[in-house]
Amino acid sequence: SDLDCMTTRLADESNRSRALTDLGSTLLVEAGAGTGKTALLAGRIAMLLASGAEPKTIAAITFTEMAASELSIRINVYLGRLLTGDTPPEMAVVLPKGLSEKQRMTLERARQNLDELTSTTIHGFCLRLINPYPVQSGLDPGATPMDESSAELSYKTVFEEWLRERLNVEDGSGDPQIGRENV
């Protein structure tokens, strides 16, 4: 019914407002595709920056490179819009009159160092953490995360090579079926 739909919308609006304003809490945002998670996260980051957080202290972690790229773009767009007085609709509920002068000045300073903000995948973030320690991690200093299709191809190649070696043993000891029969 219309009442149920309105109640759901109001509950969601309250949660979105909290995500944009409760900046001292760690929150988990979980929702289906196309529900506005990227917009919400970009808005939260814009609000963090407007409240004085330094870009270098923010790490926005996503599951895919595409999502990380979209998030970076959206953050930049939101900052640009907010600084020109054009509040994005997704943020209007918490900024009905736009930014205060103090928020505008703080956001302008933050925008100058926006390249220090981390927006990446969990793999990219972990690589960033261990990259300064190539000897200790045993990782090639030039290593980069693979995209999904490269990782799938690499896995398939390594798996096929392993399987070929495993099953290409003269006495059949590599065959899982023969190994079970002998036990």
N, C-alpha and C positions, 0 to 999 in steps of 0.2 A: 504494500500500500504506500501511498505518498508519505504518510506519517513515518513509516519504517525507513523509507529512503532518506527523509529529512533527518531523522535521529542518527542514522549512520553517517551522513554528511557532517553533522555537527560534531560527532565523536571524532571523526577524522580531522576536522578542522582544529579541534582542540589539541590533538596529538601533533599536528603540523605546527601549530603555534608554539607548543612546548619545545619541539625540535629546533625552532628558530630563536627561541628566547632563553631556554634553560642551558646556557652555554657552559656552566660549571659542571654539568653532569655528563657521564658517558651514556649514550643511548644506542640502542640497536634499532635500526630501521629495516623492517622486513615487510615486503609487499610484492605483489605480482608485477610482471612486465607491463610497462606503459602506465604505471600509476603515479609517476612523478617523483620517484626516489632521487633521480639525478638533480632535478630542480630543487628538491628539499635540501639535499646535501650542499648544493651550490649556494643556496640561500643561507644555510647555517654557516658556511665558511665566510660568506660576505658579512654576516652579522658578527662572527668572531673577529674578523679584521676591523670592522667598524668599532668594535668594543676595545680595540687596542692590542689584540694578539698579533705577534710578528709572523709574517708568512713562513719564515724558516721553522717555526714551532708547530706547523700544521702538516699532518700527513693524512691524505685522503686515499684510502686503499680500496681498490675495486677488484672485481674478478677478471675482467678482460681489458686488453689494451684499448679497445674501442670505447669502453665505458670510461676509462681513465682520460682518454683524449676528449671525449664529449664533456666530461666534468670540467676539465681545464678550460675548454672553450666557454662553457656556461658560466663559470666563475668570472672570467674576463668580461663577458657580456653583461652580467649582473652588476659588476663594479662600474662599468662604463655607464649603464643606465642609471644606477643610483647616484653617481656623481653628476649626472646632468639633470637630476630631479625627476627622472622617469622611473618610478618604482615598479619593478616587475610585478605582475598580478599575483604571482605565487608568494610574494612577500608583503603585499598590501595589508594583509590582516594584522601584521605586527608593525608595519610602518605606514599607518593611514595618512600621515602628514609628511611622509618622506623622512630623510635623515635629518638629525639635528645638525647644527653647525659644527659641533665638536665631532660627531660621527663622520661628517663629510671630510673634515680636515684629517682625521685619523685614517680614513679609508684612502684618501689621496696619498698619504705617506706610504701606506701599505702597498698601494698599487705600484709604486716605484720599485719595490722589491718583490713583486709577485713571482718572479722567476725562481725565488728561493722556496716557494711552496711545493711540497711533494704531492703529486697526484700520479699514482702508479698502481700496478697490480701487486698482489702479495709477493709474487716472485721478484718483481722489480725492486720492491722495498727491501726484501731480504738480501738481494744482490748488492744493493746500496750499503747495507749494513756490513757485509763481509768483504766487499771490494777493497777496502783499505788494508785488509789482512790476507793477501794472497798466499803467503807461505803457510800461515796457520790453518787456513781453510783448504789448502791444496787446490785452489781454484785458479784458473788462468786469469791474469789481471785484465785481459781483453774480453773476457766472457760477457755475453749479453743474453737475456732471456730469449727463448725461441718463441716465435708466434705459433699459434695453434696448429697450422698445417705443417710447419717444419717439425714441430715436436712429434706429431702423429707419424710423419714419414720416417723420422729418426727411430722412433719406437718400433715401427713395423720392420725396418731394416735390421735393427739389432735383434729383435725377437726372431725373425726368420733365420738369421745367421746362427743364433743360439739353438734353435730347433733343428736346423740342418746338422750342426755339429753333434747335438745330443742323439739324434736318430741315425747318424752315419757311423756307427761303431760296429765292427765286424762281428763281435760275439753277441750283439743284441743287448748289451748291458745298458745302452742308452734308451732303450724302448721301455717306457713306463709299464706297459702290459707284461713284458717279459720279466721285468724287475719284480712285479707283484707276484707272479707265479712262482718265483724262486724263493719267496719269503715264507 
